Amino acid sequence: MARSRSRRRARRIAGPRAPLPPPTRRGRRRTQKARLVIRPAVLADLPALSALEQELFGPDAWSEQLIRQEIEGPGRRFVVADDLSGYAVTMTAGDIVDLLRIGVRPDARRSGIASRLLDELLVGTDDASRMLLEVSVTNSEALGFYVARQFSVIDVRPHYYRDGSEALVMCRWLPGAARAETATSHD
């Protein structure tokens, strides 16, 4: 019963009536987007990533040691824009890919960097059935981004963040989900 109540609440919070940020202005920074290269993070990126993490997340920022563990860790994918204006991290466990972070420098936002980072992380997820993430209900820009990228709210975690705000758990079904369903329906 509590679970159905939290789902109803999640739908109410992120339902179709929730305001979304205005659409991007097409053509903006097109030359930067065309030249942008997404690549795996390397340890040489650590100082710049640590500074960007601190700028973006303040007291909730990952430490340099934790960023190093994410770069080197098993089951992790840590990708960066070649100019280090953004980064994204996933962890894979079984058939679930958990999107741990997407961060883009404020002056580079709404230029397609986050989309390119997410697209890169979606490559090679053939064995996974879904990608999960948590996002604060107060982060309307991120909510709009994830909804536009085919994520939907599946749960709510009350008092999840340091400021007491709730986290919406969002899910995107991946191509591996269709193969898994087909395999089980024939067994």
N, C-alpha and C positions, 0 to 999 in steps of 0.2 A: 504494500500500500504506500509506504514512504517513497519507494522507487517510482511509482506512477505519479505521485505528487511532484517529485523533483523533475520528472520528464515534462509534465504539464507546465511547470514553472519555467523550464528551459525553453519550451516552445513559446511561452508568453514573452520571455526576455528577448529571444532572438528570432521570433516569428516574423512573418511578413510585414507586420506593423512597426517593427523596430527601425528607426531611422538609420540609413546607410550614408556614408560619406559621398560627396558628389563624384561623378565619374571623372576619370582622368581626362586631361586635355590631349587629344590625339596629336601625334607629331612632335610633341615636346621632347627635347633632348634626343631626337632620333639618332643623331650621329654618335652620341655617347653609347646608346643602346646597341647600335650596330657593331661597335668596336669592343664591347665588353666581353671579356673572356671569363668563364667560370672554371675554376680549377680546384683540385684538392688543397686543403690547407697544409702548410709545412711548418716545422718548428721555427723557421726564420720569421714567420708571420706573427709569432707569439706576442712581441711587444705591442705591435699595432692593434692586434685583436684585443688584447687586454685593455688598452686605452679606449677602444671603441666600445667594448663591453661596459666599461665604467661610465662612459658618456651616456650610453643608452639606458642602462639599468640601475645606475646609482648604487644604493645600499643592497640591492638584490643582484648585483653583478657577480658573475663567476670570477673566482680568483685565477691568477695566472697558472697556478698549479692545476686547477680543475680544467682550464682550457687545454692545457698540455695533455691531461688524461683523456679528454674528448678527442683530441687530434690523434692520439696513439691507441686509444682503446679498442678492444675487440667489438665487432658489431656496430661500430660508429662510422658515420660518413660526415665529414666536416668539409664543406666547400666554401670558397670565398670568391668574390669578384676580384679580378686581377689587380685592380687599383685599391683593394681593401676597403671599399666603400660599403661592403655588406658581407654577411656570412650566414650560413645556415648549418644546423647540426641535426642528424637523426641517429637513433639507436634502433637496431633491429633485434627482435627476440621472437623466434619462431615465425609465425605468419603475420606479426604486427610490426609496423614501422612507427616509432614514436618520434614525432617532430619536436625536438627539444628547444630549439631556438631558431628564429630568423631575426637578424638585426641589420638595419640599413641606416647609414649616417643620415641625420636629419636633412642636410642640404641635397641629398641624393634620392630622397623619397619621391614616390609617384613618377618614377622614370623607368619602371619595369625591372629593376634589379631584384626585388623580392620574388617576382614571378619567374625570372630566369634562374634564381637560386633554387626555388621549389621545383621547377621543371627538371633541373639537373638531379635533384634528390629523388625524383620519381623514376628516373632512368635506372634500370637494374632492380626494380622492386617486383620482378616477375613472380617470385615465390611468395610474396606477401599478399594477404587478402585485404588489408586496410591500413590506413595511416591515421594515427590519433594525435591529438594535441590538446593542450589546455590554454585558454585565453581569458583574460579578465573581462568581466562584463562592462568595465569602464573603458575598455580600449576599442572604441567604435571603429577606428580606422582598420585595425587588425581584423575585427569581426567582418567588416565589409569585404576585406581582401579574401578571407577564408571562404566566405559564402560565395563570392564570385569564382573561387577556385574549386567549387563542388564539395565543400565540407558542410556537414550538417550537425546540429547540436544533438547529442545523445544523452547528456547527463549534466548535472550541476554539482559543483563541489563548494559547499558554503564555507565562508571564512578561509579561503585557500591562500590568499596573498597576505603579505605583511600588513597592508593597510586595511585588512578585514573584508576586502571585496571577494565576491564569488568568482569561481572559475567555471567557464563553460567547457565541457569536454566535447570536442568536435571530432568527427570521423569522415574520412573519404574512402570509399570502397575502391579498391585497385583491381586491375585486370586479373590478378591471381585469384580473386574471390570467385569469379565465374568458373575458373578451372576447378577450384576446390569443390564448389557446389555440384558440378557435373560429375566429378569423381565419386562423391559420396552418394549421389542419386543412383549410380549404376552398381554400387557395391551391394 
